[in-house]
Amino acid sequence: MKWTDTQDIAMALTDKHQDVDPQQVRFTDLHRWVTELEGFDDDPNRSNEKILEAIQAAWIEDADY
């Protein structure tokens, strides 16, 4: 997965952190959790606030289902 794979990342986060409310996650934690995901293979320094916001929004949407 790369930073641009927001849907795949969101689904993986939903599976791995089922007890977490994605609306309450700090970006520092979100960044760390994404880089720790199995299958994530991108430069940790390539993320930015816009990417993290997109991942968080996708995670919120995925967690609602």
Rosetta blueprint (number, residue, H / E / L):
1 M L
2 K L
3 W L
4 T L
5 D L
6 T H
7 Q H
8 D H
9 I H
10 A H
11 M H
12 A H
13 L H
14 T H
15 D H
16 K H
17 H L
18 Q L
19 D L
20 V L
21 D L
22 P H
23 Q H
24 Q H
25 V L
26 R L
27 F H
28 T H
29 D H
30 L H
31 H H
32 R H
33 W H
34 V H
35 T H
36 E H
37 L L
38 E L
39 G L
40 F L
41 D L
42 D L
43 D L
44 P H
45 N H
46 R H
47 S L
48 N L
49 E H
50 K H
51 I H
52 L H
53 E H
54 A H
55 I H
56 Q H
57 A H
58 A H
59 W H
60 I H
61 E H
62 D H
63 A H
64 D L
65 Y L
